[in-house]
Amino acid sequence: MTRIRRGYIARRRRTKIRLFASSFRGAHSRLTRTITQQKIRALVSAHRDRDRQKRYFRRLWIARLNAVIRANRVSYSYSKLIHDLHKGQLLINRKVLAQIAISNKNCLYMIFNEIIT
């Protein structure tokens, strides 16, 4: 039987995969089969952690707000603040409130006074 010369398509596909895994260590960046497994694993982790990142940032904003609120008033808490915000129909999200709490506390205290009165 004559020898069949393979085309360039499979080599191009493997090269593309190798470029994705070029920063991996050891066999994870050299062996094609291992590279494909690690690529799948990396993409799954990236997809999962995008949702986790949103969760973590929301927790961070809430913790920052709660710390600033409790430092200002002893009897006030984060949950009361959010409840009063919704009751007063002030639609400010937690991210913006946390940025205000860090950069300009006086502005946050003005928002408190707006809610309370």
C-alpha positions in Angstrom: 0.0 0.0 0.0 1.2 3.4 -0.8 1.9 5.9 2.0 -0.8 8.5 2.5 0.5 12.0 3.2 -1.8 13.7 5.7 -3.0 17.2 5.1 -2.4 20.4 7.1 -5.8 20.6 8.7 -5.2 18.4 11.7 -1.8 20.0 12.3 -3.5 23.5 12.2 -6.1 22.3 14.7 -3.4 21.0 17.1 -1.4 24.2 16.7 -4.4 26.3 17.7 -4.9 24.1 20.8 -1.2 24.4 21.7 -1.4 28.2 21.5 -4.3 28.1 24.0 -2.2 26.0 26.4 1.1 27.6 25.9 1.1 29.0 29.4 0.4 25.6 31.0 3.2 23.6 32.7 4.7 20.3 31.8 2.7 17.8 29.7 -0.3 20.1 29.9 1.4 22.3 27.3 3.1 19.6 25.2 0.9 16.5 24.7 -2.1 17.0 22.4 -4.5 14.7 24.3 -3.6 16.3 27.7 -3.9 19.8 26.2 -7.5 19.1 25.0 -8.5 17.8 28.5 -6.9 20.8 30.2 -8.5 23.2 27.7 -12.0 21.8 28.5 -11.3 22.0 32.2 -10.0 25.6 31.9 -13.1 26.7 30.0 -15.4 25.1 32.4 -13.7 26.8 35.4 -13.8 30.1 33.6 -17.5 29.8 32.9 -18.2 28.7 36.5 -16.1 31.4 38.1 -17.7 34.3 36.1 -20.8 33.6 38.2 -18.8 33.2 41.4 -17.1 36.5 40.8 -20.5 38.3 40.7 -21.4 36.6 44.0 -18.1 37.6 45.6 -18.3 41.2 44.6 -21.8 41.5 45.9 -20.7 40.1 49.2 -17.8 42.6 49.3 -20.1 45.5 48.6 -22.5 44.4 51.4 -19.7 44.0 53.9 -18.3 47.4 53.1 -21.7 49.1 53.4 -22.4 47.3 56.7 -19.0 48.3 58.1 -19.6 52.0 57.3 -23.2 52.0 58.5 -22.3 50.4 61.9 -19.4 52.8 62.4 -21.8 55.7 61.9 -24.8 54.5 64.0 -24.9 51.8 66.6 -28.6 50.9 66.1 -28.6 50.9 62.3 -27.7 47.9 60.1 -27.3 47.0 56.5 -30.7 45.3 56.2 -32.5 48.3 57.7 -30.7 50.5 55.2 -31.8 48.4 52.2 -35.3 48.1 53.5 -35.6 51.9 54.0 -34.1 52.5 50.6 -36.8 50.4 48.9 -39.5 52.0 51.1 -38.3 55.4 50.1 -38.1 54.4 46.5 -34.4 55.4 46.2 -33.1 53.1 43.5 -29.4 52.9 44.2 -27.6 49.6 43.7 -25.2 48.1 46.2 -22.1 48.7 44.0 -22.7 52.5 43.8 -23.6 52.7 47.5 -20.3 50.9 48.4 -18.3 53.2 46.2 -20.0 56.2 47.8 -19.3 54.7 51.2 -15.6 54.4 50.4 -15.0 57.7 48.6 -17.4 60.1 50.2 -18.9 59.2 53.5 -20.7 62.6 53.8 -22.7 61.9 50.7 -23.7 58.5 52.3 -24.8 60.3 55.4 -26.9 62.6 53.3 -28.6 59.6 51.8 -29.2 58.3 55.3 -30.9 61.5 56.3 -33.0 61.5 53.2 -34.2 58.0 54.1 -34.9 58.7 57.7 -36.9 61.9 57.2 
